Amino acid sequence: MSEQLTYKTAGVNIDAGEKTVEQIKPMIRSTFNENVLADIGGFGGLYDASFLKEYDHPVLVSSVDGVGTKLKVAFMTGSYEGVGVDLVNHSVNDIAVCGARPIYFLDYFATGKLEPSVATEVISGFAAGCRENNCALIGGETAEMPSMYADGEFDLAGTIVGVVERKQMVTGEHSAAGDVLIGLPSNGLHTNGYSLARAVLFPKYSPNDYVEEIGGRLGEVLLVPHRSYLTAIQETMGIEGVHAYSHVTGGGLVGNTSRVVRSPLRLKVDWSAWERPAIFNLIQREGNVPEEDMQRTFNLGVGLVIVVARSAVDEVTAKLQSIGEEPVIIGQVE
């Protein structure tokens, strides 16, 4: 008689999925507010849209993203909560630069073999990021797919939805020659450039190596979570003369900021205006990476750019400093 096959012997453990759900329920509920109308476990997340009455002309802003190959560093170190924070903050920034405040977030966690402790750690990062940004985590999908992923590996994706008053949308339509570029610091690589960073660093180092030049263990420095710039944006977007925001991700500072200024305007960046975090210098030297490639691949220490009329620079800078930011003038629009 042939061996009896079950879903579990085929590699999908429903019990592990149910255990994961039970473990994550408290942390997910910690992100709920009065607009969340359904508990965890339904087929869809329910969010009361009656709050839109507060807006004259509400515009919903949405985005979807992943964490990229930063996950590979997490797999090497066994540290997972930070990548959950990464996904939320990256997504928040992408809609915040349009002027939107986040409303709710949904996640997708896919793996070959579900380990409840790993999934719980990742999702705790989602919850932490959502609490930081006053955003409800109203749903998600945890998928166990044998043979799709290498042992111990997984992938993440997330969708965020936010809202902005139409007349308050930030579009860059008023950008003009003479505008000033104000940069806010990043926490390191954030979530971009890890394929190049890993190709350069891990043939020579291990994640546990302490590298004096960067002041820490390599894996820990590479896994510092992506910053949220929501507060900085919300506090300055109402100032007369703020024309655009740029979230510096794949494509670098110039590639991303060029998307938010009117054609045929171009950017003149003073690359010596700020001190690059040491991790970028390490990558460039160890890999003999051309400067042009560094500028197109990494944020190089500037995670958000604000395009501001020259007349508003002092007011914007003062506001940013009042909330603990360290703004730097890094160039201008021509």
Secondary structure by P-SEA (a helix, b strand, c coil): cccccccccccccaaaaaaaaaaaaaaaaaaccccccccccccbbbbbccccccccbbbbbbcccccccaaaaaaaccccaaaaaaaaaaaaaaaaaaccccccccbbbbcccccaaaaaaaaaaaaaaaaaaccccccbbbbbbcccccccccccccccccccccccccccccccccbbbbbbbcccccccaaaaaaaccccccccccccccccccaaaaaacccccaaaaaaacccccccccccccccccaaaaaaaccccccccccccccccccaaaaaaaaaacccaaaaaacccccccbbbbbcccaaaaaaaaaaaaccccccccccc
